[in-house]
Amino acid sequence: MTRRAKRPAATVPWIVLVPFAVSGIIHLVRPGVFTPIIPRALRRWDRPLVVASGIAELACAVGLVVPSTRAAAGRASAVVLAAVWPANMQMSIDLGRRAARRRTPKAWAAFAVSLARLPLQVTLIRRALGNSR
C-alpha cells in the first residue's frame, strides 16, 4: 500500500502581505498621499477610492495570514492589485511629464522607478494567485 503525501499548505505570500499591510495603513492614515495618483477620470471620487483600496488591502493582508482564508484572500489580492494598476499607470504618466519638465536626475529616477514598478505588479498578482489554489 502506498501512502499519498499530503500537499503542503500554501505559504504566506509575504511579498504581497507586507506591502498591502503597510500601504493599507498609509491609505487610511494619510489618504492625501494617494489621491494625486487616482486616474483623472475617477478624481471625482478620489478620497473614497483611496479609503476603499486601503481597507481592501488590509483585509487581504489579514486574509493571507489566516490559513482558512488564504486561498480567497489570494484571489482577492490579485483583484485589488489589478484594480489599482490604473493608479500606478497614472503615477508613471505624471512622473514622466514632471521629468520632461524638470530634466533633473532625481525626476528621471522617480519616473524610472515608477515604470519598473508596473511589471512588478504582475509578479505580485502571480504570487497572490499562487496562494489561491
Secondary structure, 3 states (H helix, E strand, C coil): CCCCCCCCCCCCCHHHHHHHHHHHHHHHHCHHHCHHHCCHHHHHHHHHHHHHHHHHHHHHHHHHHCHHHHHHHHHHHHHHHHHHHHHHHHHHHHHHHHHHHHCCHHHHHHHHHHHHHHHHHHHHHHHHHHCCC
